[in-house]
Amino acid sequence: MSEPPQVKLVGILNVTPDSFSDGGKYLDPANAIAHGRQLFADGAALVDIGGESTSPYSSPLFADREWERLKPVLTVLVKEFPGRISIDTYHPQTARKALKMGVTFINDVTMFRDPEMVNLAAEYGSKARYIVTHLSLDAASIADAHKRMPTKSVEDVKGELLFKRQVLIYRGVPAENIILDPGIGFGNVQELNPVLLSFAKEVPGIEVMIGYSRKRFLGNQRMEIEPNLQAGKVAAAAGATYLRVHDVAAHMALLGSS
């Protein structure tokens, strides 16, 4: 019997003024770069850098403005940590610039719904990896997903993710380069979110990333470390390959003790 894959930690770096848990802390490039280095020092396998908040209360950001925030940070961190930088974007213009700079992971929290994002993934193929995060196919945007009838079942999440995975494979993206994320907190009924911690069990043989860090379903103490560690235990036990977290050092201690 083969050993399960080692769980890898993906550190979160929000270069934004309005992210729900740390908006504004790392908007200054020097602060963002320092925090990125710290996340790696704490044990992150990857750092996922985003220039636009996914909060339903935030205003959408134009790609040019997003790139202004990201470029100075990526310029430094991509060189210092080659092959270990992910970019959190749904803008094909931003993704293309990042890939040309040397970013190797693209995390699209809108499930690659823009055809140009699919085209870009097809063009780069095995040169990058693609994190496909669930957002209902019926939703026009992240904000719209929170307003409309929310997703209620694991089967819906699984079906839509596997459909988009198959689209990418059909376009020539190697299956092993696609990572699925069930999109905890993105337009789901609240009772579905804790169930999605175990999503890796639904898709054996496919790498899964679980992003639960500090999200509302964890309760009033969601900014505290303990609820986050408990969620991490569930996700890791279910077979997740990646845990996307703010508190890398504490999660490293958790994984080391398990």
N, C-alpha and C positions, 0 to 999 in steps of 0.2 A: 504493500500500500504506500503510495507516494505521500510525501509530506505536504501539508497545505502551504500555499505561498505566504511568504512573510508579509505582514501588514506594513504598509508604508504610510508615512505621515506627509500630508500636503499642507504646508503653512499658508495661512491667508494673509495677504498684504493688500489692503484697500487704500489706493491712492485717490481718496475721495473726501469731500467735505461733509457727506451726508449718509454714510453707511450706518446701519442701525446700531452697531456696537462700538465702533471706533472711528466714526466719521471725523475727519479733520486732523487726527493724530499724525498721519503720515502723508498729508498732502504736500508738505515740503519735501522736495526730492532727497535732501540730505537725511532727513528723518526716515524716509521710506527705505533708502539704501541701507542705513544702519539697522533698521528693523529686519530687513531681508537677510542681512548677514547674521543677525542674531537667531532668526528662525532656523537657518542652516546649522549654526553652531549648536542649537538645542536639539538637533536631530532630524530635521525635515529632509525627506528624500527629494521633494519638490517644493517650490514656492509658487503659488498661484496669485498673480498680480492683476488687479482690476482697477479700471479708471472710472467706472460708472456704478453707482449703487443699484442693487436689485430690489431695494425697498419699494413697495407699491406707492409710497408717498413721495418718491423722488421723481424729478422731471427727467425725461429721456435726454441723453447727451448726444450731440453731433459727433461724428467720428473724428473730425479735426481737433475738437476740444479734448476728446478722450486721448488722442495721440499726444497732445501737448503735455498731458499729465504723465503719460507712461514713458515717453521716449527717454527722458534723462535718467530714469530709474533703470530701464531695460539696458541702456547703453553700458552701464556699469555692471549690473548683476549678470547679464548674459555672458560677459567676458570672464567674470570671476567664477561662475558656476555653470559651465557649458553642459547642455543636455538636461538641465534640472530646473528650467524656468517654464512655467505655464502662464498663459495669458487668458484672462476671463473677459471675453468679448463676443458680441454677436454681429459686429460690424466687419464686413469682409475687407474694407480698406485698412482697418487697424490690424486685422489678422495677417494680411499680406505683408505689411510693413514689419510686423513682429517676426514673421517667418524668415523674411529676408535678413533680418538682424541676427537670427540664430535661435530664436525661441523654438522649442521642440514640442510643446503641448498647447493645443487650442481647446479651451473650455467654453462651449457655447451653451449658455443657460436657456436659450430659446430653442434648443433641440435641432439646430441647423435648419431652421425653417426658411431662411433666406436662400434661394437657389444659388446665389453667388458664393455662399459659404460652402455649399455642397461642391460647386465647381472648383473652389480653391482646394478643398480636401482631395478631390480627384486629381488635381494638378500635382499636388505635393506627395500624395500617396504615402509610401513607406518612409518618407523623409521626416514625418511628424506623427504625433499621436493625437487623437481626437476624443475629447470628453463630451459625450452626448447627454445633456441634462434634460430630464423630462419637463416639458411644459405642454399642456393640453393642445392638441392639434386644432381645437375649436377656438383657442384664444388668439387674438391678434397681437398681443404683447404681454409682458409680465404684469403690467398694471391691469390689463383686461382679464387676465387669468384669475386675479384676486376678486374681480367684480362679478364675474359670471358664475354659473352653477359650477361649484368646485368638483374636482376629481374625487371619486368616492371609493375606488377599488384598486387593489394591487393588479388585478387582471388588466385594467385599462392602462395603467402605467407600463406594465410589462409589454402589452401588445403594441403600444405606440412606440416605445423605445426599440423593440425588435424590428418594427417596420422601418424606422429611420436607419437603424443599423444595416438592414438589408439594402436600403437605397444606396448607402455609402459603399457597401461591398460591391453592388452591381456597377457602381461608377469606378471601381478599381481600387478602392481603399482596402488594404489587407485587414482581414477580420481581427488579427491580433493587435492591430493599431487602434482599435476602437474600444473605449472605456464607457460604460454606462453608469449614469447617476440618476436615481429615481426622483430627484428634485424635491426633497423634503421642504415643506413650507411654501412651495410655489403653486398656489391655487388648489390646495387639497383640503378636504374636510379635516378638521383637527385630529379626529380619531384615526385617520389613515397615517399620519406622520410617524408615530412610534412604530407602527407595523412596518413601514418602509425601512427602518433600521436594519431589518433582516432581509432586505431585497436580494442580496447575493444568493440566497437559497433558491430564488426563483429562476435564476439564469446560470446554472452550474457550467463551468468551463469558460465563462466570460468574465473579464475583469470588471469590477464594480468599484466606484467611488461613492462614499456616503458622506454628505455634508450636513451635519446637524448642529454645528457649533453655535451656541448661544441663541438658538432659535426659539421662538415663542412657545412651541409645543412642550419645551422642557419645563415650563412653569415660571413662577415668579422669581425663582432663584437661578434663572438661566444664565446670568452673568457669572455665577459662582462656578468653581471648577467641578464640584462633585456631580451635579446632574450631567455635565458634559462627559465626565469619565464613565458614568454608568451607561450612557448612550454608546460610547465608544466600545465598551465591553460587549454590548449586544451586537453591534455591527461587526466587530472583529470575530466574535464567536460564530457568526453566520457565514463568514467567508469573504468579507470585503477585502479587496486588495489595497485600497487607499482610504484613509480617513482624512477629510478636509477640516482642519481645526485652527483655531486661534492660539490655543495654549499647547504648543508643541512640547515643551519641556515636561509638563505634567503628563501628557499622553505617552511620552517616551518612558517615563517611570512606570506607567500603567502597563505598557506592553512588555517591559522588562520583567515585571513581576508576575505576568500571566504564563 
